[in-house]
Amino acid sequence: MACRTVPRKDKLPPLTILVVSEETGMPGEGFIAASDIPKTQMEVFAFDWLNRMTPSPDDLKDAAIKRPSNGKLGGT
């Protein structure tokens, strides 16, 4: 969940675009973070992730509360 919430909050490329079907190489039907899948996958790979500050546990919790996944706070 945090992997999906923090990138949206900070305008980062969507890491969840890398979770793909072994058969198709594409994200599942429920993926809505990008319309041009190949282009966005390349943006994720090209992004300078090592120059980003790692979110703290509190940052992740705050992000999950503000933008819950499927309307639920993780684990509830």
PDB file of N, CA, C and O in Angstrom:
ATOM      1  N   MET A   1       0.814  -1.183   0.000  1.00  0.00           N
ATOM      2  CA  MET A   1       0.000   0.000   0.000  1.00  0.00           C
ATOM      3  C   MET A   1       0.864   1.255   0.000  1.00  0.00           C
ATOM      4  O   MET A   1       0.635   2.155  -0.808  1.00  0.00           O
ATOM      5  N   ALA A   2       1.840   1.332   0.880  1.00  0.00           N
ATOM      6  CA  ALA A   2       2.671   2.531   0.944  1.00  0.00           C
ATOM      7  C   ALA A   2       3.428   2.737  -0.354  1.00  0.00           C
ATOM      8  O   ALA A   2       3.664   3.870  -0.772  1.00  0.00           O
ATOM      9  N   CYS A   3       3.803   1.654  -0.979  1.00  0.00           N
ATOM     10  CA  CYS A   3       4.507   1.734  -2.263  1.00  0.00           C
ATOM     11  C   CYS A   3       3.647   2.454  -3.295  1.00  0.00           C
ATOM     12  O   CYS A   3       4.169   3.083  -4.216  1.00  0.00           O
ATOM     13  N   ARG A   4       2.356   2.363  -3.142  1.00  0.00           N
ATOM     14  CA  ARG A   4       1.446   3.011  -4.064  1.00  0.00           C
ATOM     15  C   ARG A   4       1.050   4.404  -3.596  1.00  0.00           C
ATOM     16  O   ARG A   4       0.858   5.301  -4.417  1.00  0.00           O
ATOM     17  N   THR A   5       0.926   4.595  -2.289  1.00  0.00           N
ATOM     18  CA  THR A   5       0.450   5.870  -1.752  1.00  0.00           C
ATOM     19  C   THR A   5       1.502   6.956  -1.783  1.00  0.00           C
ATOM     20  O   THR A   5       1.211   8.074  -2.208  1.00  0.00           O
ATOM     21  N   VAL A   6       2.717   6.666  -1.345  1.00  0.00           N
ATOM     22  CA  VAL A   6       3.760   7.690  -1.285  1.00  0.00           C
ATOM     23  C   VAL A   6       4.099   8.240  -2.664  1.00  0.00           C
ATOM     24  O   VAL A   6       4.207   9.458  -2.805  1.00  0.00           O
ATOM     25  N   PRO A   7       4.274   7.397  -3.705  1.00  0.00           N
ATOM     26  CA  PRO A   7       4.550   7.989  -5.014  1.00  0.00           C
ATOM     27  C   PRO A   7       3.467   8.964  -5.480  1.00  0.00           C
ATOM     28  O   PRO A   7       3.796   9.995  -6.067  1.00  0.00           O
ATOM     29  N   ARG A   8       2.195   8.674  -5.240  1.00  0.00           N
ATOM     30  CA  ARG A   8       1.129   9.601  -5.649  1.00  0.00           C
ATOM     31  C   ARG A   8       1.230  10.894  -4.870  1.00  0.00           C
ATOM     32  O   ARG A   8       1.100  11.976  -5.442  1.00  0.00           O
ATOM     33  N   LYS A   9       1.460  10.794  -3.577  1.00  0.00           N
ATOM     34  CA  LYS A   9       1.536  11.975  -2.710  1.00  0.00           C
ATOM     35  C   LYS A   9       2.674  12.892  -3.142  1.00  0.00           C
ATOM     36  O   LYS A   9       2.504  14.110  -3.185  1.00  0.00           O
ATOM     37  N   ASP A  10       3.824  12.324  -3.461  1.00  0.00           N
ATOM     38  CA  ASP A  10       5.007  13.118  -3.799  1.00  0.00           C
ATOM     39  C   ASP A  10       5.225  13.288  -5.298  1.00  0.00           C
ATOM     40  O   ASP A  10       6.266  13.789  -5.722  1.00  0.00           O
ATOM     41  N   LYS A  11       4.258  12.877  -6.092  1.00  0.00           N
ATOM     42  CA  LYS A  11       4.353  12.986  -7.559  1.00  0.00           C
ATOM     43  C   LYS A  11       5.516  12.174  -8.124  1.00  0.00           C
ATOM     44  O   LYS A  11       6.163  12.587  -9.086  1.00  0.00           O
ATOM     45  N   LEU A  12       5.772  11.026  -7.523  1.00  0.00           N
ATOM     46  CA  LEU A  12       6.825  10.133  -7.996  1.00  0.00           C
ATOM     47  C   LEU A  12       6.235   9.148  -9.004  1.00  0.00           C
ATOM     48  O   LEU A  12       5.026   8.917  -9.015  1.00  0.00           O
ATOM     49  N   PRO A  13       7.084   8.570  -9.845  1.00  0.00           N
ATOM     50  CA  PRO A  13       6.573   7.552 -10.764  1.00  0.00           C
ATOM     51  C   PRO A  13       5.984   6.377  -9.973  1.00  0.00           C
ATOM     52  O   PRO A  13       6.486   6.059  -8.894  1.00  0.00           O
ATOM     53  N   PRO A  14       4.944   5.735 -10.478  1.00  0.00           N
ATOM     54  CA  PRO A  14       4.268   4.666  -9.740  1.00  0.00           C
ATOM     55  C   PRO A  14       5.055   3.347  -9.758  1.00  0.00           C
ATOM     56  O   PRO A  14       5.107   2.661 -10.780  1.00  0.00           O
ATOM     57  N   LEU A  15       5.661   3.005  -8.626  1.00  0.00           N
ATOM     58  CA  LEU A  15       6.440   1.763  -8.541  1.00  0.00           C
ATOM     59  C   LEU A  15       5.602   0.527  -8.837  1.00  0.00           C
ATOM     60  O   LEU A  15       6.125  -0.473  -9.330  1.00  0.00           O
ATOM     61  N   THR A  16       4.321   0.585  -8.545  1.00  0.00           N
ATOM     62  CA  THR A  16       3.476  -0.594  -8.752  1.00  0.00           C
ATOM     63  C   THR A  16       3.340  -0.963 -10.225  1.00  0.00           C
ATOM     64  O   THR A  16       2.835  -2.039 -10.547  1.00  0.00           O
ATOM     65  N   ILE A  17       3.779  -0.094 -11.113  1.00  0.00           N
ATOM     66  CA  ILE A  17       3.744  -0.419 -12.551  1.00  0.00           C
ATOM     67  C   ILE A  17       4.729  -1.543 -12.880  1.00  0.00           C
ATOM     68  O   ILE A  17       4.658  -2.142 -13.953  1.00  0.00           O
ATOM     69  N   LEU A  18       5.645  -1.824 -11.955  1.00  0.00           N
ATOM     70  CA  LEU A  18       6.625  -2.884 -12.174  1.00  0.00           C
ATOM     71  C   LEU A  18       6.080  -4.262 -11.791  1.00  0.00           C
ATOM     72  O   LEU A  18       6.713  -5.278 -12.077  1.00  0.00           O
ATOM     73  N   VAL A  19       4.918  -4.302 -11.150  1.00  0.00           N
ATOM     74  CA  VAL A  19       4.280  -5.574 -10.806  1.00  0.00           C
ATOM     75  C   VAL A  19       3.449  -5.991 -12.014  1.00  0.00           C
ATOM     76  O   VAL A  19       2.377  -5.442 -12.268  1.00  0.00           O
ATOM     77  N   VAL A  20       3.961  -6.968 -12.751  1.00  0.00           N
ATOM     78  CA  VAL A  20       3.350  -7.332 -14.031  1.00  0.00           C
ATOM     79  C   VAL A  20       3.078  -8.825 -14.119  1.00  0.00           C
ATOM     80  O   VAL A  20       3.639  -9.625 -13.370  1.00  0.00           O
ATOM     81  N   SER A  21       2.217  -9.175 -15.037  1.00  0.00           N
ATOM     82  CA  SER A  21       1.919 -10.572 -15.334  1.00  0.00           C
ATOM     83  C   SER A  21       3.115 -11.215 -16.024  1.00  0.00           C
ATOM     84  O   SER A  21       3.712 -10.618 -16.921  1.00  0.00           O
ATOM     85  N   GLU A  22       3.457 -12.400 -15.619  1.00  0.00           N
ATOM     86  CA  GLU A  22       4.553 -13.125 -16.264  1.00  0.00           C
ATOM     87  C   GLU A  22       4.222 -13.406 -17.727  1.00  0.00           C
ATOM     88  O   GLU A  22       5.115 -13.441 -18.573  1.00  0.00           O
ATOM     89  N   GLU A  23       2.953 -13.602 -18.019  1.00  0.00           N
ATOM     90  CA  GLU A  23       2.530 -13.930 -19.380  1.00  0.00           C
ATOM     91  C   GLU A  23       2.504 -12.715 -20.309  1.00  0.00           C
ATOM     92  O   GLU A  23       2.921 -12.807 -21.464  1.00  0.00           O
ATOM     93  N   THR A  24       2.016 -11.575 -19.806  1.00  0.00           N
ATOM     94  CA  THR A  24       1.828 -10.421 -20.684  1.00  0.00           C
ATOM     95  C   THR A  24       2.872  -9.326 -20.508  1.00  0.00           C
ATOM     96  O   THR A  24       3.087  -8.522 -21.415  1.00  0.00           O
ATOM     97  N   GLY A  25       3.524  -9.291 -19.342  1.00  0.00           N
ATOM     98  CA  GLY A  25       4.466  -8.217 -19.059  1.00  0.00           C
ATOM     99  C   GLY A  25       3.769  -6.902 -18.737  1.00  0.00           C
ATOM    100  O   GLY A  25       4.402  -5.847 -18.704  1.00  0.00           O
ATOM    101  N   MET A  26       2.462  -6.971 -18.499  1.00  0.00           N
ATOM    102  CA  MET A  26       1.669  -5.770 -18.225  1.00  0.00           C
ATOM    103  C   MET A  26       1.064  -5.854 -16.823  1.00  0.00           C
ATOM    104  O   MET A  26       0.838  -6.950 -16.309  1.00  0.00           O
ATOM    105  N   PRO A  27       0.798  -4.681 -16.196  1.00  0.00           N
ATOM    106  CA  PRO A  27       0.100  -4.680 -14.913  1.00  0.00           C
ATOM    107  C   PRO A  27      -1.307  -5.262 -15.077  1.00  0.00           C
ATOM    108  O   PRO A  27      -1.821  -5.374 -16.190  1.00  0.00           O
ATOM    109  N   GLY A  28      -1.910  -5.625 -13.962  1.00  0.00           N
ATOM    110  CA  GLY A  28      -3.262  -6.175 -13.981  1.00  0.00           C
ATOM    111  C   GLY A  28      -4.310  -5.158 -14.384  1.00  0.00           C
ATOM    112  O   GLY A  28      -4.028  -3.965 -14.495  1.00  0.00           O
ATOM    113  N   GLU A  29      -5.528  -5.647 -14.604  1.00  0.00           N
ATOM    114  CA  GLU A  29      -6.640  -4.798 -15.051  1.00  0.00           C
ATOM    115  C   GLU A  29      -6.935  -3.641 -14.115  1.00  0.00           C
ATOM    116  O   GLU A  29      -7.380  -2.587 -14.569  1.00  0.00           O
ATOM    117  N   GLY A  30      -6.700  -3.808 -12.821  1.00  0.00           N
ATOM    118  CA  GLY A  30      -7.016  -2.757 -11.860  1.00  0.00           C
ATOM    119  C   GLY A  30      -6.000  -1.638 -11.799  1.00  0.00           C
ATOM    120  O   GLY A  30      -6.209  -0.672 -11.064  1.00  0.00           O
ATOM    121  N   PHE A  31      -4.903  -1.727 -12.543  1.00  0.00           N
ATOM    122  CA  PHE A  31      -3.871  -0.691 -12.505  1.00  0.00           C
ATOM    123  C   PHE A  31      -4.365   0.552 -13.225  1.00  0.00           C
ATOM    124  O   PHE A  31      -4.716   0.496 -14.404  1.00  0.00           O
ATOM    125  N   ILE A  32      -4.392   1.686 -12.509  1.00  0.00           N
ATOM    126  CA  ILE A  32      -4.928   2.924 -13.090  1.00  0.00           C
ATOM    127  C   ILE A  32      -3.972   4.111 -12.980  1.00  0.00           C
ATOM    128  O   ILE A  32      -4.351   5.235 -13.308  1.00  0.00           O
ATOM    129  N   ALA A  33      -2.741   3.879 -12.524  1.00  0.00           N
ATOM    130  CA  ALA A  33      -1.821   4.991 -12.273  1.00  0.00           C
ATOM    131  C   ALA A  33      -1.203   5.584 -13.536  1.00  0.00           C
ATOM    132  O   ALA A  33      -0.589   6.648 -13.476  1.00  0.00           O
ATOM    133  N   ALA A  34      -1.356   4.914 -14.678  1.00  0.00           N
ATOM    134  CA  ALA A  34      -0.779   5.427 -15.920  1.00  0.00           C
ATOM    135  C   ALA A  34      -1.514   4.818 -17.101  1.00  0.00           C
ATOM    136  O   ALA A  34      -1.997   3.688 -17.032  1.00  0.00           O
ATOM    137  N   SER A  35      -1.595   5.571 -18.175  1.00  0.00           N
ATOM    138  CA  SER A  35      -2.240   5.041 -19.383  1.00  0.00           C
ATOM    139  C   SER A  35      -1.210   4.516 -20.384  1.00  0.00           C
ATOM    140  O   SER A  35      -1.485   3.555 -21.102  1.00  0.00           O
ATOM    141  N   ASP A  36      -0.036   5.128 -20.439  1.00  0.00           N
ATOM    142  CA  ASP A  36       1.026   4.664 -21.339  1.00  0.00           C
ATOM    143  C   ASP A  36       1.988   3.805 -20.516  1.00  0.00           C
ATOM    144  O   ASP A  36       2.974   4.301 -19.970  1.00  0.00           O
ATOM    145  N   ILE A  37       1.680   2.511 -20.440  1.00  0.00           N
ATOM    146  CA  ILE A  37       2.411   1.596 -19.564  1.00  0.00           C
ATOM    147  C   ILE A  37       3.904   1.534 -19.907  1.00  0.00           C
ATOM    148  O   ILE A  37       4.724   1.751 -19.014  1.00  0.00           O
ATOM    149  N   PRO A  38       4.295   1.251 -21.145  1.00  0.00           N
ATOM    150  CA  PRO A  38       5.739   1.159 -21.434  1.00  0.00           C
ATOM    151  C   PRO A  38       6.496   2.458 -21.114  1.00  0.00           C
ATOM    152  O   PRO A  38       7.597   2.411 -20.564  1.00  0.00           O
ATOM    153  N   LYS A  39       5.923   3.589 -21.449  1.00  0.00           N
ATOM    154  CA  LYS A  39       6.583   4.872 -21.180  1.00  0.00           C
ATOM    155  C   LYS A  39       6.744   5.080 -19.672  1.00  0.00           C
ATOM    156  O   LYS A  39       7.808   5.499 -19.217  1.00  0.00           O
ATOM    157  N   THR A  40       5.713   4.795 -18.908  1.00  0.00           N
ATOM    158  CA  THR A  40       5.765   5.002 -17.467  1.00  0.00           C
ATOM    159  C   THR A  40       6.718   4.013 -16.807  1.00  0.00           C
ATOM    160  O   THR A  40       7.397   4.368 -15.844  1.00  0.00           O
ATOM    161  N   GLN A  41       6.783   2.770 -17.307  1.00  0.00           N
ATOM    162  CA  GLN A  41       7.764   1.821 -16.782  1.00  0.00           C
ATOM    163  C   GLN A  41       9.177   2.352 -16.987  1.00  0.00           C
ATOM    164  O   GLN A  41      10.012   2.249 -16.088  1.00  0.00           O
ATOM    165  N   MET A  42       9.453   2.915 -18.150  1.00  0.00           N
ATOM    166  CA  MET A  42      10.779   3.484 -18.414  1.00  0.00           C
ATOM    167  C   MET A  42      11.063   4.666 -17.484  1.00  0.00           C
ATOM    168  O   MET A  42      12.199   4.848 -17.044  1.00  0.00           O
ATOM    169  N   GLU A  43      10.044   5.467 -17.184  1.00  0.00           N
ATOM    170  CA  GLU A  43      10.217   6.593 -16.256  1.00  0.00           C
ATOM    171  C   GLU A  43      10.583   6.088 -14.863  1.00  0.00           C
ATOM    172  O   GLU A  43      11.421   6.681 -14.184  1.00  0.00           O
ATOM    173  N   VAL A  44       9.952   4.989 -14.440  1.00  0.00           N
ATOM    174  CA  VAL A  44      10.270   4.409 -13.129  1.00  0.00           C
ATOM    175  C   VAL A  44      11.722   3.939 -13.100  1.00  0.00           C
ATOM    176  O   VAL A  44      12.438   4.201 -12.133  1.00  0.00           O
ATOM    177  N   PHE A  45      12.160   3.245 -14.153  1.00  0.00           N
ATOM    178  CA  PHE A  45      13.546   2.767 -14.206  1.00  0.00           C
ATOM    179  C   PHE A  45      14.545   3.920 -14.292  1.00  0.00           C
ATOM    180  O   PHE A  45      15.635   3.826 -13.728  1.00  0.00           O
ATOM    181  N   ALA A  46      14.203   4.988 -14.974  1.00  0.00           N
ATOM    182  CA  ALA A  46      15.123   6.117 -15.168  1.00  0.00           C
ATOM    183  C   ALA A  46      15.156   7.068 -13.976  1.00  0.00           C
ATOM    184  O   ALA A  46      16.110   7.832 -13.827  1.00  0.00           O
ATOM    185  N   PHE A  47      14.132   7.035 -13.125  1.00  0.00           N
ATOM    186  CA  PHE A  47      14.047   7.970 -12.000  1.00  0.00           C
ATOM    187  C   PHE A  47      15.210   7.757 -11.039  1.00  0.00           C
ATOM    188  O   PHE A  47      15.601   6.619 -10.780  1.00  0.00           O
ATOM    189  N   ASP A  48      15.761   8.839 -10.512  1.00  0.00           N
ATOM    190  CA  ASP A  48      16.887   8.780  -9.585  1.00  0.00           C
ATOM    191  C   ASP A  48      16.386   8.505  -8.163  1.00  0.00           C
ATOM    192  O   ASP A  48      16.326   9.411  -7.332  1.00  0.00           O
ATOM    193  N   TRP A  49      16.029   7.251  -7.896  1.00  0.00           N
ATOM    194  CA  TRP A  49      15.471   6.862  -6.602  1.00  0.00           C
ATOM    195  C   TRP A  49      16.489   7.027  -5.473  1.00  0.00           C
ATOM    196  O   TRP A  49      16.098   7.305  -4.340  1.00  0.00           O
ATOM    197  N   LEU A  50      17.764   6.865  -5.748  1.00  0.00           N
ATOM    198  CA  LEU A  50      18.771   6.945  -4.693  1.00  0.00           C
ATOM    199  C   LEU A  50      18.972   8.372  -4.189  1.00  0.00           C
ATOM    200  O   LEU A  50      19.541   8.570  -3.116  1.00  0.00           O
ATOM    201  N   ASN A  51      18.521   9.351  -4.936  1.00  0.00           N
ATOM    202  CA  ASN A  51      18.621  10.745  -4.509  1.00  0.00           C
ATOM    203  C   ASN A  51      17.396  11.195  -3.718  1.00  0.00           C
ATOM    204  O   ASN A  51      17.309  12.357  -3.321  1.00  0.00           O
ATOM    205  N   ARG A  52      16.471  10.304  -3.490  1.00  0.00           N
ATOM    206  CA  ARG A  52      15.260  10.608  -2.718  1.00  0.00           C
ATOM    207  C   ARG A  52      15.464  10.216  -1.270  1.00  0.00           C
ATOM    208  O   ARG A  52      16.101   9.203  -0.978  1.00  0.00           O
ATOM    209  N   MET A  53      14.930  11.008  -0.370  1.00  0.00           N
ATOM    210  CA  MET A  53      14.977  10.640   1.036  1.00  0.00           C
ATOM    211  C   MET A  53      14.001   9.484   1.275  1.00  0.00           C
ATOM    212  O   MET A  53      12.871   9.513   0.788  1.00  0.00           O
ATOM    213  N   THR A  54      14.433   8.483   2.013  1.00  0.00           N
ATOM    214  CA  THR A  54      13.579   7.352   2.324  1.00  0.00           C
ATOM    215  C   THR A  54      12.490   7.799   3.296  1.00  0.00           C
ATOM    216  O   THR A  54      12.790   8.435   4.307  1.00  0.00           O
ATOM    217  N   PRO A  55      11.227   7.473   3.001  1.00  0.00           N
ATOM    218  CA  PRO A  55      10.158   7.873   3.929  1.00  0.00           C
ATOM    219  C   PRO A  55      10.287   7.131   5.262  1.00  0.00           C
ATOM    220  O   PRO A  55      10.639   5.952   5.306  1.00  0.00           O
ATOM    221  N   SER A  56       9.997   7.842   6.326  1.00  0.00           N
ATOM    222  CA  SER A  56      10.031   7.235   7.656  1.00  0.00           C
ATOM    223  C   SER A  56       8.753   6.424   7.864  1.00  0.00           C
ATOM    224  O   SER A  56       7.800   6.570   7.099  1.00  0.00           O
ATOM    225  N   PRO A  57       8.723   5.579   8.880  1.00  0.00           N
ATOM    226  CA  PRO A  57       7.475   4.866   9.184  1.00  0.00           C
ATOM    227  C   PRO A  57       6.301   5.825   9.404  1.00  0.00           C
ATOM    228  O   PRO A  57       5.177   5.537   8.992  1.00  0.00           O
ATOM    229  N   ASP A  58       6.562   6.962  10.051  1.00  0.00           N
ATOM    230  CA  ASP A  58       5.489   7.941  10.259  1.00  0.00           C
ATOM    231  C   ASP A  58       5.020   8.543   8.936  1.00  0.00           C
ATOM    232  O   ASP A  58       3.825   8.774   8.751  1.00  0.00           O
ATOM    233  N   ASP A  59       5.953   8.799   8.014  1.00  0.00           N
ATOM    234  CA  ASP A  59       5.575   9.303   6.689  1.00  0.00           C
ATOM    235  C   ASP A  59       4.654   8.308   5.987  1.00  0.00           C
ATOM    236  O   ASP A  59       3.644   8.692   5.398  1.00  0.00           O
ATOM    237  N   LEU A  60       5.011   7.031   6.054  1.00  0.00           N
ATOM    238  CA  LEU A  60       4.199   5.998   5.400  1.00  0.00           C
ATOM    239  C   LEU A  60       2.816   5.889   6.046  1.00  0.00           C
ATOM    240  O   LEU A  60       1.805   5.750   5.359  1.00  0.00           O
ATOM    241  N   LYS A  61       2.791   5.954   7.370  1.00  0.00           N
ATOM    242  CA  LYS A  61       1.499   5.887   8.070  1.00  0.00           C
ATOM    243  C   LYS A  61       0.632   7.086   7.702  1.00  0.00           C
ATOM    244  O   LYS A  61      -0.556   6.930   7.419  1.00  0.00           O
ATOM    245  N   ASP A  62       1.220   8.281   7.704  1.00  0.00           N
ATOM    246  CA  ASP A  62       0.473   9.487   7.334  1.00  0.00           C
ATOM    247  C   ASP A  62      -0.068   9.394   5.905  1.00  0.00           C
ATOM    248  O   ASP A  62      -1.209   9.772   5.638  1.00  0.00           O
ATOM    249  N   ALA A  63       0.761   8.890   4.998  1.00  0.00           N
ATOM    250  CA  ALA A  63       0.330   8.746   3.606  1.00  0.00           C
ATOM    251  C   ALA A  63      -0.832   7.763   3.500  1.00  0.00           C
ATOM    252  O   ALA A  63      -1.775   7.991   2.742  1.00  0.00           O
ATOM    253  N   ALA A  64      -0.765   6.668   4.260  1.00  0.00           N
ATOM    254  CA  ALA A  64      -1.831   5.659   4.230  1.00  0.00           C
ATOM    255  C   ALA A  64      -3.130   6.201   4.807  1.00  0.00           C
ATOM    256  O   ALA A  64      -4.215   5.862   4.335  1.00  0.00           O
ATOM    257  N   ILE A  65      -3.019   7.039   5.822  1.00  0.00           N
ATOM    258  CA  ILE A  65      -4.226   7.631   6.421  1.00  0.00           C
ATOM    259  C   ILE A  65      -4.849   8.642   5.463  1.00  0.00           C
ATOM    260  O   ILE A  65      -6.069   8.678   5.298  1.00  0.00           O
ATOM    261  N   LYS A  66      -4.010   9.463   4.833  1.00  0.00           N
ATOM    262  CA  LYS A  66      -4.523  10.493   3.926  1.00  0.00           C
ATOM    263  C   LYS A  66      -5.055   9.914   2.621  1.00  0.00           C
ATOM    264  O   LYS A  66      -6.017  10.438   2.058  1.00  0.00           O
ATOM    265  N   ARG A  67      -4.435   8.833   2.135  1.00  0.00           N
ATOM    266  CA  ARG A  67      -4.839   8.225   0.856  1.00  0.00           C
ATOM    267  C   ARG A  67      -4.844   6.713   1.000  1.00  0.00           C
ATOM    268  O   ARG A  67      -3.959   6.038   0.474  1.00  0.00           O
ATOM    269  N   PRO A  68      -5.834   6.173   1.711  1.00  0.00           N
ATOM    270  CA  PRO A  68      -5.853   4.727   1.942  1.00  0.00           C
ATOM    271  C   PRO A  68      -6.021   3.931   0.663  1.00  0.00           C
ATOM    272  O   PRO A  68      -6.643   4.389  -0.297  1.00  0.00           O
ATOM    273  N   SER A  69      -5.460   2.739   0.666  1.00  0.00           N
ATOM    274  CA  SER A  69      -5.600   1.824  -0.463  1.00  0.00           C
ATOM    275  C   SER A  69      -6.943   1.121  -0.353  1.00  0.00           C
ATOM    276  O   SER A  69      -7.248   0.510   0.671  1.00  0.00           O
ATOM    277  N   ASN A  70      -7.737   1.207  -1.399  1.00  0.00           N
ATOM    278  CA  ASN A  70      -9.062   0.586  -1.410  1.00  0.00           C
ATOM    279  C   ASN A  70      -9.924   1.062  -0.246  1.00  0.00           C
ATOM    280  O   ASN A  70     -10.809   0.339   0.210  1.00  0.00           O
ATOM    281  N   GLY A  71      -9.665   2.278   0.236  1.00  0.00           N
ATOM    282  CA  GLY A  71     -10.466   2.835   1.308  1.00  0.00           C
ATOM    283  C   GLY A  71     -10.180   2.249   2.671  1.00  0.00           C
ATOM    284  O   GLY A  71     -10.952   2.469   3.604  1.00  0.00           O
ATOM    285  N   LYS A  72      -9.082   1.502   2.818  1.00  0.00           N
ATOM    286  CA  LYS A  72      -8.753   0.859   4.082  1.00  0.00           C
ATOM    287  C   LYS A  72      -7.323   1.180   4.482  1.00  0.00           C
ATOM    288  O   LYS A  72      -6.432   1.246   3.636  1.00  0.00           O
ATOM    289  N   LEU A  73      -7.110   1.376   5.765  1.00  0.00           N
ATOM    290  CA  LEU A  73      -5.768   1.514   6.296  1.00  0.00           C
ATOM    291  C   LEU A  73      -5.175   0.123   6.346  1.00  0.00           C
ATOM    292  O   LEU A  73      -5.840  -0.811   6.792  1.00  0.00           O
ATOM    293  N   GLY A  74      -3.931  -0.040   5.896  1.00  0.00           N
ATOM    294  CA  GLY A  74      -3.301  -1.349   5.817  1.00  0.00           C
ATOM    295  C   GLY A  74      -3.483  -2.196   7.061  1.00  0.00           C
ATOM    296  O   GLY A  74      -3.320  -1.718   8.184  1.00  0.00           O
ATOM    297  N   GLY A  75      -3.827  -3.471   6.846  1.00  0.00           N
ATOM    298  CA  GLY A  75      -3.969  -4.418   7.935  1.00  0.00           C
ATOM    299  C   GLY A  75      -5.302  -4.355   8.654  1.00  0.00           C
ATOM    300  O   GLY A  75      -5.517  -5.094   9.615  1.00  0.00           O
ATOM    301  N   THR A  76      -6.201  -3.490   8.211  1.00  0.00           N
ATOM    302  CA  THR A  76      -7.502  -3.415   8.896  1.00  0.00           C
ATOM    303  C   THR A  76      -8.599  -3.950   8.015  1.00  0.00           C
ATOM    304  O   THR A  76      -9.762  -3.969   8.420  1.00  0.00           O
TER     305      THR A  76
END
